[in-house]
């Protein structure tokens, strides 16, 4: 249930690849549900207790607290596990690499998986981008843990790290104060830009990776942005600790295709390159704009769809400051994700606080505004965790 979500859809793809019979449902049809149907998952729209008939296991999104299917499963004795519980079960049954944190999880998970695939480990990889999961034949599992259902929020991150066994390995970001101060039972190493990181990188291209004072080599990475240098260093540190050679790691990262909806190039609109990104938090918005500015462009035109009223209300001032570097910012209506607007906050409130911001509302008005301003060599950057990619696909003539 909730098969249209990134986490549940990744599990569905893996179960399907393993030969299981898989069905799924969500409240509405989406690009992800259509892709699952094309892959062989029996998909249904809406809730119905009959979805549980004949099933051995029900996996549901952590966002679902009650539903006819859950009631039916419990009444019939069908095992029901939340996505997080199912993920924990898979992690416990495998030689596992779990990627946790508040930013960069999807990219790091995908990078680690790509390196291991290239090195012949044949891992199962559970990436939360709705497109890059794979089922491998080995005992290795690389999994992204997701803070949206409480498996990696900051107060639980310490619990997560400290729960690692003594024989395990914790690889933490030296640039994050909280992570740096953690004291797990497992062996701990660090990565990042800090001078005292176990594996240290520098913000240049191609970027170097040092272990202590020793230069291991340089990495050519397609993906722009300082944060992606940091992400790649995390993945490299994990692979190096597994015994994979630096040259093999560098070769794998050189061919890394990038995660779905992470600075993903969609096409061209009126001579401008169109990119799409999942950024929906001020920190990620700022990092994505900084990365976009590394790409060739005349003007950077951002289109932002706020995700959840509660997030916009709580982080309004942080969002307002996150768009520095964009020449123009068009703000769409809030994608509610099923939330009620308790605070009464509106997307227009954000647009008014951004000096270069303009409230446009829906996709049609956004397209009209873009048609008036966009020209050759501009860069159009769409950001948000809702359905904004539909606008990007329309602009790039992919619909």
Secondary structure as GFF3:
##gff-version 3
##sequence-region A 1 399
A	DSSP	alpha_helix	6	17	.	.	.	ID=ss1
A	DSSP	beta_strand	23	26	.	.	.	ID=ss2
A	DSSP	alpha_helix	31	39	.	.	.	ID=ss3
A	DSSP	beta_strand	42	45	.	.	.	ID=ss4
A	DSSP	three_ten_helix	49	52	.	.	.	ID=ss5
A	DSSP	beta_strand	57	60	.	.	.	ID=ss6
A	DSSP	alpha_helix	68	76	.	.	.	ID=ss7
A	DSSP	beta_strand	79	82	.	.	.	ID=ss8
A	DSSP	alpha_helix	83	92	.	.	.	ID=ss9
A	DSSP	beta_strand	95	99	.	.	.	ID=ss10
A	DSSP	alpha_helix	105	118	.	.	.	ID=ss11
A	DSSP	beta_strand	124	126	.	.	.	ID=ss12
A	DSSP	beta_strand	140	144	.	.	.	ID=ss13
A	DSSP	three_ten_helix	147	149	.	.	.	ID=ss14
A	DSSP	alpha_helix	154	162	.	.	.	ID=ss15
A	DSSP	beta_strand	169	173	.	.	.	ID=ss16
A	DSSP	alpha_helix	177	180	.	.	.	ID=ss17
A	DSSP	beta_strand	187	192	.	.	.	ID=ss18
A	DSSP	beta_strand	199	201	.	.	.	ID=ss19
A	DSSP	beta_strand	207	211	.	.	.	ID=ss20
A	DSSP	beta_strand	214	219	.	.	.	ID=ss21
A	DSSP	alpha_helix	226	241	.	.	.	ID=ss22
A	DSSP	alpha_helix	246	254	.	.	.	ID=ss23
A	DSSP	beta_strand	264	269	.	.	.	ID=ss24
A	DSSP	beta_strand	272	277	.	.	.	ID=ss25
A	DSSP	alpha_helix	282	293	.	.	.	ID=ss26
A	DSSP	beta_strand	300	307	.	.	.	ID=ss27
A	DSSP	alpha_helix	309	314	.	.	.	ID=ss28
A	DSSP	alpha_helix	316	322	.	.	.	ID=ss29
A	DSSP	beta_strand	328	335	.	.	.	ID=ss30
A	DSSP	alpha_helix	347	353	.	.	.	ID=ss31
A	DSSP	beta_strand	357	361	.	.	.	ID=ss32
A	DSSP	alpha_helix	363	373	.	.	.	ID=ss33
A	DSSP	beta_strand	379	383	.	.	.	ID=ss34
A	DSSP	alpha_helix	389	395	.	.	.	ID=ss35
###
